[in-house]
């Protein structure tokens, strides 16, 4: 390695240390006060249940358990709010492994900072969801695979990580399949170790699903695909991989390095699956849709960074000289993302705080699944009843069993009423008035974008609660 490469490496690691320190410090200063998404509340509630010794084997969440398991030690150390630090640790691990991977390939390591330039990475890095942990597992597995050609141990570990990636998100394995099929098809040295490791890792996923969900092939039922989804998704993904990762698709299309066919196939396969995926933010405003869809690309970005680094090496000017700019952009993002997300989450926090303030420990809260992040038990011991499963005939028994019973409705201007369960709540209120006294006790609008309504339900007459 020449002195120029040495200086480049040292500069990269200094930038990385500064950016990660700024990012971690920002989260300490702008700590999360509430969940910013329903998915986050699901993951963290599961981690809290497991950290307290409950939830085995009956799960709180129907998502793959890897993310919640990763959060457990953080929750034990610092409570539910510390769950986000599992994502921070995953972000740091990803950038370090990606930098090392690029150096091993004799590529400019600054390309690794594209992972942090991609705005959804910085946002999800402070949120307790599966996106950034998935990126860490994928990066670790592909790095070991790429650099461990003559090492049975590294290829077994690479296969193992590919299988274990299913514990975080099922689609993670798509990023491994073309590489591993290529190696196995060519009978490359050590392919049997690669395949064996994958079988072991996948077996862990199958056994875990059998234990938690009663079926080794259990997949979260809300996942769905549609040809029509491409009209919403494709422009967002093209924008994300051309602008948010500058020239990312161009770098992939022109990639000429090792395993070029497999890399292009992995990117194409992954994108094809998500282009037709119906994600929960498709009815939201453009900014929300960009964040909701862009997060699915986070595990893909490290591969795009490899292609970008190859382009930088082939075109020493101007690409290589532009790469240090990634450090400046990443540092700026690391400093700005926390106050922005904190401001965004302040409205959600205000809603959750008002629900806690207007109710008491032990009260029953009837709410939509879509409002789960506002009525999470981590905010206080309340009995949560999902309106989608509730029946007004059950209200006499519910009101008799709890000191207070409240119906919760949260409406949002930035998405459709159906997306937050507002329509379902309105129908339930109308039906409940036929059987009980229903009195609205709270109504507040937050910055014109959120509205919380609380109805107290009592004095019911009717049939007792049925067994479900």
N, C-alpha and C positions, 0 to 999 in steps of 0.2 A: 504494500500500500504506500503511495507516495505522500509527500507532505501536504499537498493540496487536499487529498482525500482525508487525511488526518484532521486538518483544520475544519473541513466541512462536517465531519462527524462530531467533533467537539462543539462546533457552533450549533449543530442540530440538537444535541443533548442539552445544551444550555437553554436554548429556546424552549425545548420540551419541558424542562424543569420549571422555568419561569411561568409558562402557560398553565401547567398543571397546578402550581402553587397558587396562581391567581384564581383559577377555577375553584379549587377547594376552599380558598379563603372567601370567595364570593358566596358560596353556599353556607358557610358558617355565619356570615353576616346577614344574608337574606335567606334564613332557614325557612323551609316549608311550614305553613300553618295549617294547610288542609290538602286534600287530594285535588289534583287538577283534572283528573279524568276518572271515569267509572272503572276502567281497566286497572288503574293504579290502586284504587281502593280494594279491588278483588285480590290482586297479588299481595298487598300488604296485610289485609285482614287474614289471609291464609298464613302468612309469616308470623303474625301476632299469635294466631291460634297454636301454631306449632311451637313457637317460642315459649308459650305458657304451658306446654305439655298436652294440649288438647288438639283435636282435629285429626288424630290418627285412629283408624284409617279413614273415618268419615271426613271428606274434604269440605272446606268452605268454598273453594274455587274449583271450577271445571277446566281451568287452564293447565297446561303442562307444569309440573311442580318445580322445575329447576330454578326459576327466578325466585320463588318464595323460599325455597330451601337456602339459596344464596343469601337471602335477606335475614334469615333467622339469627345468625350471630350478631349482626348489626342491631337488630331489634332487641335482642337480649341485653346488649350493651347500652343502648340509648333510647329505647322505646320506639314506637311506631314511626316517629319522624326520622329516625336514623336509617330506615330501610332504604332511603335514597342513596345512602353512601355505598351500597352494593353496586349501584350504577356508576358512581364516581370511580370506585375501584376498578370496575370493568373498563371504563373509558381510559383510565391511566394504563391498565394492562394492555389494552388494544394498541394504543399509540406507541408504547415501548416495544411490543412484539413486532408491530408493523415496521417501525424504524429499523429494528434488528434484521428483519426479513429483507428489507431493501438493501441494507449494507451487505448482507450475505450474498445478494445477487449482484453486487457492485453497481447498484443504482444510487442516484442522489437521494439521501434519506429525507430531505425536506418534503418530498412528495407525501410522506406519511402525515404531514400536517393538513393535507386535504381532508382527512377524516374529521378534523376539528373545524375546518373551514365550512364544512357541510352543516348548515345551521341546525337541522333536526338533531344532529348528534349532541350539540351543546344543550339543547332544550331537554332531550330525553336523558342526558347524562345526570340530571338532577331530579329525575322522576323515577319512581319505583316500578318500572315496567321491564319487559323482556328484551327490548330492542338493543340496548347497548350490551347487556350480558351475552346476547346472541352473537353480536359482532366479536366479542372477546373470544368466545369458543370457536367461531369460524376462523378467525385470524390465527389462533393457536394451532388448530388442526391443519390448515393449509400451509402455514409456515413450516411445521414439522414435516409435512409431506414433501414440500418443495425442496427442502434442504437436507432431507434424510434419506436420499436415494440408496445409499449403501449402508444404512443403519437399520437393522431389523427392529431395534428398540424404538427408534423414532417413528418408523412407519407403523408399528403396532399402536403407538400412542396416537398417531394421526388418525388411524382407523377408529380407535376407541373414542376420540373426541368427536369424530363425525357421527358416530352412533349416539353419544351422549348429548349432542346438539339437539336431538329430538326431545330432550327433557326441557328445553327452553322454548322451542317453536318448531313445528313440524317442517316448515319450509326451509329451515336452515340446511337441511341435508341436500337440497337442490344445488347448493354451491359446491358441494363435494363430489356429487355423482359423476359429472363429466371427467374430472381428474382421475378419480379412482377407477372408473370403467376403462379409461385409456390405459392406465398402468396395468390393470389386471388383464385387459385384452392383449396387450403386448407382452405379457408375462415378464414384466420387468423384475429385476432381482428384488426379492423381498415382498412380492405382491401377496404372497400367502399370509404374511404378517399383517399387511394392510387390511386384507379381507377379514382375517381373524379378529383383529381389533375392532372392526366395524360391527361384526356379529356380536361380540361381547357388549359393546356400547349399546347397540340396539336392543339386546336382550334385557339390559337394565331398564330401558324405557318400557318395554313390553311388560316386564314383571312389575314395575312401579304402577303402570296403568291398571293392571289386573288387581293390585292391592288396593289402590285408591278408588278406582271407578268401577271395578267389577268386570272389566273387559280389557284384554291386552291391546286391543285395537281402538280403544276409545279416542275420539277426536272431538274437540269442542264443537257443539252442534250449531253454533251461530255462524260458523265459517260458511260462506257461500260465494258462488261465482256466477257471472252473467256476461253474455256477449255485449249487452248494452253498457256495462260498466266501463268498457274500454273508451267510450266517448268522454267520460269524466277523467279517467285515470291516465290515459296516454299523454295528453298535453302536459299534465303535472309531472309525470316521470321524465318526459323529454326536457322540460324546463329544469328540473332538478339536476339532471345529469349533463346538461350543457351549460347551465348558468351557475347553479349553486355549487356544483363541482365543475369548475370552468373547463369546458372542452372534454368532459369525461367520456361521452359517447364517441367522440372523435378519437380519443386515445385508445379506447377499446377496439374500435373498428380498424385502426392502423397498427395495432400491437403486433410486433414481430419477434418477441422474445421467446423464452422457453415455454413449451406447452401452449402455444398460441391457439390451437384449435380448441383445446379444453377450456381455456379462459374465456374465449368468445362464446362457446357453447354454454358455459355456466352463467354468464351474464344474460344471454338470450333466454335461457330456460327460466331463470329466476324472474326476469321481467315479464315474460309471457304469462306466468302464473299470476303475478300481481296486477297486470294490466286488466285482467278479467275478474279481479277480486272486488267484491262489494264491501267497502269499508264503511265504518259508522259515520264518517264525516262528510259523505257525499252530498248531503242536503244542506250543508253549512255554507257560510260565506267563504270566498276564495282563500283568504288567509288561513282560515281554520282547515279548509280542505288540503291546502299545501302542507300544513303541519301533520295532519292526520294521515295523508298518503306518503309523505316524505319519510316518515319514520320507518316504514317498511324497507326502505333502501339502505338503512344504516348498516346491516350486515354485509351488504354488497360493496359499499364504498372502499374497503381495503383492497379488494380485487381491482377496482377502478384505479386506485392509487398506484398499484403495481404497473398497470398499463400506462399511467401518466408518467411514472418514473422512467419507463422504457422510452417514451416519447422524448422526455427530457434528455436522456443520454444520446439519442439519435440526432436531436436538434439542439446542440449545445447553446445556440443562440436563436431566438431570445428566450426559449422556455426555461433553461437552467437559471438564467439571471432573474427570471420572474418568480422562481420558487421561494426565495427568502421572503417575498411579499406574503406568502401563505402564513409565515410566522406572525407577521404584523396583523393580518386579518384575524388569525386564530386567537391572538392575545386580546385584540379588541373585542372579539366575540365572547371570550372567556370572562371579560370584565363586565360586559353589558348584559349578557343573557340573564344573570340572576336578578337584577332589579326589574327587568322587563317581565320575566316569568312571575316574580313576586307580585308585581303590580297586577298582572293578569289574574293571578290566583287570589288576590285580595277580595275580589267580588265573591268568589266561591267560599272563601273563609268567612265572609260576613254572613252569607246564607246559613252555613253550618253553625256558626256561633249563635245566630238568632233562633235556630231550631232548638239548640241546647238551652238557651236562656228562657224560652217560652214553654219548655216541658221539664219534667222531673225524672230522676232516676226511677226506672221501673215502668214508666209509661210505655204504651204501645204506639208505634208510629206506622201508619199505613201509607206506603209510598210505592211509586213505580220503581222497577229495576233500574230505569234510566237515571233515577235520582239517588242511586246507591251511595255515591260519594258524599252526599249531603247528610245522610242518616247513618253513617258508619258507626258501629259500636265502639270504635276506638275513641270517639269523642265523649262517650259516657254510656253507662248501662241502660239501654233502652231495648224494648222488645220490637223487633222489626218484622213487619208483615207485608209481603209483596202484594200489591193491589191486583196484579195479574193472576194471582192464585186465590185471592180473597173472594168471599161471597157475602152479600149483605145479610143473608140469613145467619151468618156467624157472629154478627155484631153484638147481639145480646150477651153471648158468652164472653166475647173479647172484652167488652166494657165491664163485665162483672169480674173478670180475672185480673184486671190491671187498674192501678190507681187513676189513670187517665188514658184516654184514647184520642189520638189526633190523626187526622188525615193531612198529608203533606203534599203540596203541589208546587213544583218549581218550573216556571216557564222561562224560555230563553228567546230573545229576539234574533240570535245568530244561527238558529237552526229551526227545523220544522217542529210543530207541536208534537207530532208522533214520535220524534226522536227523543223527547224527554218525558214522554208519557202523559202529557197534559190532557190530551183528549180522553184517555182512559180514566184519569182522575175526575174529570168533569162528569163523566157518565156515572162513576161510583158515587159522587156527591149527590147527584139527582136521585139515584136509587136509594141511598141511605136515608134521605129525607122522608121516604115513605114509611120507614120503620123506626127511626130514632130522631132525637132532637140533634140537629146539626147546626152549630153556631160558628161562624167565622170569627176567630179571635186574633188573627194577625194577617196583615197584608202590607207588603213593602216592596218597592221597586228599587233596584240597585243600579245606578248609573244608566238607567234606561235599557239595560240589556238582560237583567235577571229580575224575576218577580217571584216572591215567596208568599204562598197562601197557606194558612193553618186553620183547620176546622176542628173544633172539639165535638166529639160524638158521645152522647150519653142518653139516658132515659129510653133505652131500647126495649121493645117487646117482640118476641118471635121465637124461633126454634133455637135449641141449644147448638153449640159448636159440634160439628160432625167430625168424625175421625178422618184424617187424610192420609 
